[in-house]
């Protein structure tokens, strides 16, 4: 079937039970920017309240985000606080009371926190303390001859109801671990009881992990575990799979030593790791990167500097399952792949190692190979961002029903949620993407035109324009839940709006592509990319009608964009047919 790309949304009510603690993302640079560079710098705020990413620029906060970036919203998705390793700010984008100087020096070469560690912090709801939010964070510690590590994993407590709901830090610099541990890589997984949290973190250059439990009574180090192979510490990222069954940690040591990717099975009942896969990447230039799991927990996407590999965790031959889905291009200079985060819309967003006004996007991470649709610079930002994406766990993971530790009487009570994408070639064709959680087992779609489907992610073509109420009902052993909203289908007019800057025709191409750019700047350039994001063609685009030769292209889908300097004017997709 055809590839689907552009998203069209209607507004629907906020889901009060959605646990949208990861709804609001912040990134960019606002403070200490020279005035002559101010137009490109600022804070970008992403929100997923309506199920898809919407971005705006914020001119109030003076934050600078580097690798360390975390944020927290309430269950309805309203921002509560965010942190960059130096200070905590509130929903008014102002300094939280007692949230300043979180990078205070403890002793020489040792700080409570810092801006540099990737995944250096994470917000968690404190079980059975609805007004309290925990901030787990780590700080730099310089080891002579060994570089930088972390020491003194610590926590702070925020009373989010204080100061009229703007919050206040009521405890800080509370030690959890007093030892030299992994550099950053703070991440967590919901306990199998559906309430508490697990954190596992390795000692520095050791094969021992600390097991940390967060429950209503507080934060407890419950022991250590020894694994088969040493976790050598470097620059990278760790994550749990959304279903909590797997844990992955990537560490790039150096170009002369190499890098390691470790993948474990994880026991949500007792917080232990097993079945270690210790994958070595040989020395060579550029080993920095990150990791993220697909929503269905099957694919682990590994950013390896200028290449992206997915691993099929279900494969009996893990290394053989590794494929290339993206190779970095050079637009306008290399934007290499770094830290990734699975978002509430079911997509994976990735930062670059250097500044750009965009994020890389995996549009369909549950699909195998190139069908995942990796798009370099696929989500435009209003400001420059480098290195940073916020760090979140899966807040919407319920209890492991039927397990020995399912002891609290909690059930996976379903929440139905979905989004849709409209085909750019056939406007009547829609792909519906399920985003429901708490263990759906059955899906019943009503497309509003008398037809339906039991597929999880169906494709449906409407016969004519109109207003359609689309409903998804998801079910499991605990019950069912339905979510509906209305889509308005209007086929675009044959002629584009008169104020449109650029026309690209046809979308179904053979040997040539026509690009009209009547009012484009003199330095405009047309670029064409394949599905991996690899730059294939680059053509100067003078004003007027331009003919782009596409005769050498293989059949398939291609992305295009028109840029002038650092500004992208238009982007879209075309399909090359066989004839």
C-alpha positions in Angstrom: 0.0 0.0 0.0 1.0 3.6 -0.2 3.2 5.3 2.4 1.4 7.7 4.7 3.2 10.8 5.9 1.4 14.0 6.7 -0.8 14.1 9.8 -4.2 15.9 10.0 -5.9 16.1 13.3 -9.1 17.3 14.8 -9.3 18.5 18.4 -10.6 16.0 20.9 -11.1 16.2 24.7 -8.2 15.7 27.1 -8.1 12.2 28.4 -8.2 12.6 32.2 -7.0 9.1 32.9 -4.2 9.3 30.3 -1.3 9.6 32.7 0.3 12.1 30.3 3.3 12.8 32.6 5.5 12.9 29.4 3.2 15.3 27.5 5.4 18.4 27.5 8.9 18.5 26.1 11.3 21.4 26.3 14.6 21.8 24.4 16.9 24.5 23.0 18.9 27.5 24.3 17.6 30.7 25.6 20.0 32.2 28.2 23.4 33.8 27.4 22.9 33.9 23.7 24.6 36.8 21.8 22.0 39.2 20.4 23.2 38.7 16.8 22.3 35.0 17.1 19.0 35.5 18.9 16.7 34.6 15.9 17.9 31.0 15.8 17.9 30.4 19.5 15.2 30.0 22.1 13.2 27.3 23.8 10.9 24.9 21.8 7.9 23.5 23.7 6.4 20.3 22.3 3.0 19.1 23.5 1.2 15.8 22.7 -2.2 16.8 24.3 -4.1 16.0 21.1 -2.2 12.8 20.3 0.4 14.3 17.9 3.3 16.7 18.4 2.6 20.4 18.3 5.4 22.9 18.8 5.7 26.5 19.8 8.5 28.8 20.8 8.7 30.1 24.4 10.3 33.4 25.1 10.1 33.4 28.9 12.3 30.6 30.1 16.1 31.3 30.1 17.0 27.7 30.3 19.8 26.1 28.3 19.4 22.4 27.6 22.3 20.1 26.8 22.4 16.3 27.3 20.6 16.4 30.7 17.0 17.2 30.1 13.9 16.0 32.0 10.3 17.3 32.5 7.1 16.3 34.2 3.4 17.1 33.6 0.3 16.2 35.6 -1.9 13.2 34.5 -3.8 15.5 32.1 -0.6 16.7 30.4 -0.2 20.2 32.1 3.4 21.1 32.7 4.5 21.0 36.4 8.3 21.3 36.2 11.4 20.7 34.1 15.1 20.4 34.8 18.4 20.9 32.9 20.9 19.7 35.6 21.3 23.2 37.0 17.9 24.4 38.0 14.3 23.4 38.2 11.6 25.7 36.6 7.8 25.6 37.0 4.8 25.8 34.7 5.2 29.6 34.5 8.7 29.0 33.2 10.2 30.6 36.3 12.6 29.2 38.8 11.0 26.8 41.2 11.4 27.7 44.9 14.6 26.1 46.1 15.2 24.7 42.7 18.4 26.7 42.1 22.0 25.7 42.0 21.4 21.9 41.7 25.0 21.6 40.5 26.5 22.6 43.8 30.0 21.3 44.4 30.2 18.5 47.0 34.0 18.1 46.9 36.7 18.5 44.3 35.6 17.0 40.9 32.2 16.1 42.3 28.9 17.8 41.9 25.3 17.0 42.8 24.2 17.5 39.2 25.3 18.9 35.9 24.1 19.7 32.4 26.3 17.2 30.6 25.3 13.6 31.6 22.9 12.2 29.0 19.8 11.0 30.9 21.3 12.7 34.0 17.8 13.1 35.6 14.2 11.8 35.6 10.9 12.8 37.2 8.8 10.1 38.8 5.4 10.3 40.5 5.8 9.2 44.1 3.5 6.2 44.7 0.5 7.1 46.9 1.8 10.7 47.3 -0.3 12.4 44.7 1.0 15.9 45.6 4.7 14.9 45.5 7.0 14.5 42.5 10.4 12.9 42.8 13.4 14.1 40.8 16.1 11.5 40.5 19.5 12.9 39.4 23.2 12.3 39.2 26.3 14.4 39.1 29.7 14.6 37.5 32.7 13.0 39.1 36.1 13.1 37.5 38.3 10.0 37.9 42.0 10.8 37.1 43.0 8.6 34.3 39.5 7.3 33.6 37.5 10.4 32.6 34.1 11.3 33.9 31.6 9.1 35.8 28.7 9.8 38.1 28.6 9.7 41.8 25.9 10.0 44.5 22.7 9.3 42.7 20.4 11.6 44.6 16.8 12.7 44.7 14.7 15.8 45.4 11.1 16.1 46.3 8.7 18.7 44.8 5.4 19.6 46.5 3.5 20.4 43.3 0.5 22.0 45.2 2.7 24.6 47.0 2.7 28.3 46.0 -0.7 28.1 44.5 0.1 25.1 42.3 3.4 26.4 41.0 5.3 24.0 43.3 8.3 24.1 45.7 11.3 21.9 46.3 10.8 20.6 49.9 13.9 18.3 49.9 17.0 18.0 47.8 20.5 16.5 47.7 19.1 13.3 49.4 21.6 10.5 48.6 20.4 7.2 47.1 23.8 5.7 46.2 27.1 6.9 47.4 29.4 5.2 44.9 30.9 5.8 41.4 28.2 4.7 39.0 27.2 4.9 35.3 27.6 8.3 33.6 24.0 9.5 33.4 21.6 6.9 32.0 19.0 7.4 34.8 16.0 5.4 33.8 13.1 3.5 35.5 10.5 0.8 35.0 7.1 0.3 36.6 7.1 -2.6 39.1 4.9 -5.5 38.2 2.5 -4.5 41.0 1.6 -1.5 38.8 2.4 1.1 41.4 6.0 1.1 42.4 9.2 1.8 40.4 12.5 0.0 39.7 15.8 1.7 38.9 18.8 -0.3 37.9 22.2 1.3 37.6 25.6 -0.2 37.1 28.8 0.5 39.1 31.4 2.3 37.0 33.3 -0.2 34.8 31.9 -3.2 36.7 29.5 -6.1 36.3 27.4 -5.2 39.3 24.1 -3.4 39.2 22.4 -1.5 42.0 18.7 -2.4 42.4 16.6 0.5 43.7 12.9 0.3 44.6 10.6 3.3 44.9 7.4 2.7 46.9 5.1 4.7 49.2 7.6 4.5 52.0 10.5 6.1 50.0 13.5 5.1 47.9 15.4 1.9 48.9 18.6 0.3 47.6 17.4 -3.4 47.9 20.7 -4.9 46.8 23.2 -5.5 44.0 23.2 -8.0 41.2 26.2 -9.4 39.3 25.9 -10.0 35.6 28.1 -12.0 33.2 30.0 -9.2 31.4 31.4 -5.9 32.6 29.4 -2.8 31.7 32.2 -0.4 30.5 31.1 3.1 31.0 31.0 5.7 28.2 28.8 8.2 26.5 25.4 6.7 25.6 21.9 6.0 26.7 19.8 3.3 28.4 16.1 2.4 28.4 13.5 -0.2 29.3 11.2 -1.6 26.7 7.6 -0.2 27.0 6.4 -3.5 28.3 9.1 -3.7 30.9 10.5 -7.1 29.6 13.9 -5.7 28.4 16.6 -3.3 29.4 19.3 -1.9 27.0 22.4 0.1 27.7 24.7 1.6 25.1 28.2 2.9 26.0 30.6 4.5 23.5 34.0 4.4 25.2 36.3 6.0 22.6 37.3 5.8 19.0 40.4 3.7 20.0 38.5 1.3 22.4 35.1 0.9 20.7 31.7 0.6 22.2 29.3 -1.9 23.8 25.6 -2.5 23.5 24.1 -4.6 26.3 20.6 -6.0 26.2 19.0 -7.9 29.1 15.7 -9.5 30.0 14.2 -7.8 33.0 12.1 -9.2 35.8 9.6 -6.5 36.9 8.7 -8.5 40.1 12.2 -8.5 41.7 14.1 -5.9 39.6 16.8 -8.3 38.3 18.5 -8.7 34.9 19.1 -11.9 33.0 20.2 -13.3 29.6 22.8 -10.6 28.8 23.6 -9.9 25.1 27.0 -8.2 25.1 27.5 -6.7 21.6 30.8 -5.1 20.8 31.4 -2.4 18.2 35.0 -2.2 17.1 37.2 0.9 17.4 36.7 3.6 14.8 35.9 7.3 14.4 32.5 8.2 15.9 30.8 5.9 18.3 28.5 8.2 20.1 24.8 7.3 20.1 21.7 6.2 21.9 18.9 3.6 22.1 15.1 3.5 22.2 12.5 0.6 21.9 9.6 0.6 19.6 6.1 0.9 21.2 5.5 -2.9 20.7 8.8 -3.6 22.5 10.0 -5.8 19.6 12.6 -3.5 18.0 15.5 -1.8 19.7 16.7 1.2 17.6 20.4 1.9 18.1 21.8 5.3 17.0 25.4 4.6 16.0 26.8 8.0 15.2 26.0 8.2 11.5 23.9 5.0 11.2 20.7 3.7 12.7 20.2 0.0 13.3 17.1 -1.8 14.6 17.6 -5.1 16.4 14.7 -7.6 16.5 14.6 -8.6 20.1 12.4 -11.6 19.3 14.9 -13.0 16.8 16.9 -16.1 17.7 19.8 -14.6 15.8 20.0 -11.0 17.3 23.0 -9.8 15.3 21.6 -11.2 12.1 18.4 -9.2 12.6 20.4 -5.9 12.6 19.6 -3.8 9.6 20.4 -0.3 8.4 17.3 2.0 8.3 19.2 5.4 8.1 22.6 6.8 7.1 23.2 10.4 8.0 23.3 12.9 5.1 25.2 16.1 4.9 22.4 18.7 4.8 23.6 21.3 5.3 26.4 19.6 7.2 26.5 16.3 9.0 23.7 16.0 11.7 24.6 12.7 13.4 22.2 10.6 15.5 22.3 10.9 19.2 19.7 10.5 22.0 16.2 9.1 21.3 12.9 9.2 23.1 9.7 7.3 22.4 6.8 9.8 22.4 3.1 9.6 23.4 2.2 9.6 19.7 4.0 6.3 19.2 6.9 7.8 17.2 10.6 8.0 18.2 12.3 11.4 18.2 16.1 11.8 18.0 18.5 14.6 18.6 21.6 15.3 16.7 25.1 15.7 18.1 25.2 19.2 16.8 22.7 22.1 16.4 19.8 22.0 14.0 16.2 23.3 14.0 14.7 19.9 13.7 14.5 16.4 15.3 14.9 13.1 13.4 11.8 11.0 13.5 10.9 7.3 13.2 7.3 7.5 12.0 6.4 3.8 12.3 8.8 2.2 14.7 6.7 -1.0 15.1 7.3 -1.9 11.4 10.3 -4.0 10.3 13.2 -2.5 8.4 12.8 0.4 6.1 9.0 0.2 6.7 9.7 2.0 10.0 10.0 5.2 7.9 13.0 6.9 9.3 13.0 10.6 8.3 16.0 12.8 9.0 15.0 16.2 10.2 11.4 15.0 10.1 10.1 17.3 12.7 10.8 21.0 12.4 11.7 23.1 15.5 11.4 26.9 15.7 14.8 27.1 17.3 18.2 25.3 17.3 18.5 22.2 19.4 21.6 20.1 19.9 22.1 16.9 21.8 18.9 17.2 23.8 15.7 15.3 24.1 13.9 14.9 27.5 14.2 11.7 29.4 11.0 9.8 30.3 10.1 6.2 31.4 6.9 4.5 30.3 4.4 6.1 32.7 1.5 4.1 31.2 2.6 0.6 32.1 0.2 -1.3 34.3 0.5 -4.4 36.6 1.7 -7.7 35.3 -1.6 -9.4 35.6 -1.4 -12.9 37.1 2.2 -12.7 38.2 3.3 -13.6 41.7 3.8 -9.9 42.5 0.4 -8.7 41.2 -0.6 -8.2 44.9 -2.3 -4.8 45.0 -5.6 -5.6 43.3 -4.8 -3.3 40.4 -6.1 -4.1 37.0 -5.1 -3.1 33.5 -8.2 -0.9 33.0 -7.9 0.1 29.3 -7.7 3.5 27.9 -8.5 3.8 24.2 -6.5 6.3 22.2 -5.6 6.7 18.6 -4.5 9.0 15.9 -4.7 8.9 12.1 -2.7 9.8 9.0 -4.2 10.9 5.7 -2.5 9.8 2.5 -1.0 12.6 0.5 -1.6 10.9 -2.8 -5.2 9.7 -2.1 -6.9 12.1 0.4 -9.7 9.5 0.9 -7.3 7.0 2.2 -6.6 7.0 6.0 -4.4 4.9 8.2 -5.5 4.7 11.8 -2.9 4.1 14.5 -3.8 2.6 17.8 -2.2 4.3 20.8 -4.2 2.6 23.5 -2.6 1.2 26.7 -3.0 -1.0 29.7 -2.8 -4.2 27.7 -5.5 -4.1 24.9 -6.1 -7.5 23.4 -8.9 -6.8 20.9 -9.6 -3.8 18.6 -13.0 -2.9 17.0 -13.0 0.1 14.7 -16.2 1.9 13.5 -15.2 4.2 10.6 -18.5 6.1 10.7 -19.6 5.1 7.2 -21.1 1.7 8.0 -17.8 -0.2 7.8 -15.3 -1.3 10.4 -12.2 -3.4 11.2 -10.8 -5.6 13.9 -7.2 -4.8 12.9 -5.0 -2.9 15.3 -3.8 -0.4 12.8 -6.3 -0.5 9.9 -6.3 1.3 6.6 -9.6 2.6 5.3 -10.7 4.4 2.1 -13.8 6.6 2.2 -16.0 6.7 -0.8 -16.8 10.4 -0.6 -16.3 13.6 1.3 -18.2 14.1 4.5 -18.1 14.2 8.3 -17.4 10.8 10.0 -17.4 9.9 13.6 -14.7 7.3 14.1 -14.7 5.1 17.2 -12.2 2.6 18.6 -13.2 0.1 21.2 -10.4 -1.8 22.9 -11.0 -4.8 25.2 -9.2 -7.2 27.5 -10.1 -9.5 30.3 -10.8 -6.6 32.6 -13.3 -4.8 30.3 -13.4 -2.4 27.4 -13.0 1.3 26.6 -14.2 3.4 23.6 -12.8 6.6 22.2 -14.5 8.5 19.4 -13.9 11.7 17.5 -15.0 13.2 14.2 -12.9 13.6 11.1 -13.9 15.9 8.3 -12.9 14.7 4.9 -12.7 17.3 2.2 -10.8 16.5 -1.0 -8.3 19.3 -1.8 -9.1 21.5 -4.8 -7.4 20.7 -8.0 -5.5 24.0 -7.9 -3.4 24.9 -4.8 -4.1 28.0 -2.9 -2.8 31.2 -4.5 -0.6 32.1 -1.6 1.3 28.8 -1.6 5.0 29.5 -2.2 6.0 26.2 -3.9 4.2 23.7 -6.1 5.6 20.2 -6.7 3.8 18.2 -9.4 3.0 15.4 -10.0 3.1 13.4 -6.7 3.1 10.3 -8.9 6.2 10.8 -11.0 7.9 8.9 -13.8 10.9 10.6 -15.5 10.6 14.1 -14.3 9.2 16.4 -11.6 7.9 19.9 -12.0 8.7 22.4 -9.3 7.2 25.9 -9.4 8.9 28.4 -7.1 7.6 31.9 -8.2 8.6 33.9 -5.1 11.5 31.8 -3.7 14.7 33.5 -2.6 17.6 33.4 -5.1 19.5 30.8 -3.1 16.7 28.3 -3.0 17.6 24.6 -3.3 15.5 21.5 -4.0 16.6 18.3 -2.3 15.3 14.8 -2.8 15.9 12.0 -0.2 15.2 8.3 -0.1 13.3 6.6 2.7 16.5 6.2 4.8 17.0 10.0 4.7 19.9 9.7 2.3 20.3 12.8 0.0 20.0 11.7 -3.6 19.6 14.9 -5.6 20.3 18.6 -5.0 19.2 21.2 -7.6 19.3 25.0 -7.6 15.8 26.4 -7.8 15.6 29.7 -9.7 12.2 31.5 -9.7 9.7 30.1 -12.1 9.0 26.6 -13.4 11.8 24.0 -13.0 12.1 20.5 -14.4 13.8 18.0 -12.1 15.1 14.9 -13.9 14.0 11.8 -11.9 14.6 9.2 -14.6 17.5 7.5 -12.7 15.4 6.9 -9.5 14.2 3.5 -8.6 10.5 3.0 -8.0 9.4 3.9 -4.5 8.7 6.8 -2.2 10.9 9.8 -1.8 10.9 12.9 0.4 11.6 16.4 -0.9 12.3 19.8 0.7 13.0 23.3 -0.5 15.5 25.3 1.6 17.2 28.6 1.4 20.1 28.9 3.9 18.9 27.6 7.2 15.2 28.0 6.4 13.0 25.2 5.1 10.1 26.5 3.1 8.2 23.4 2.0 8.5 19.6 2.3 6.5 16.8 0.9 6.6 13.3 -0.6 6.4 11.8 -4.1 6.1 8.3 -5.5 8.2 7.0 -8.4 6.2 4.6 -10.5 7.5 1.7 -12.6 6.7 3.3 -16.0 
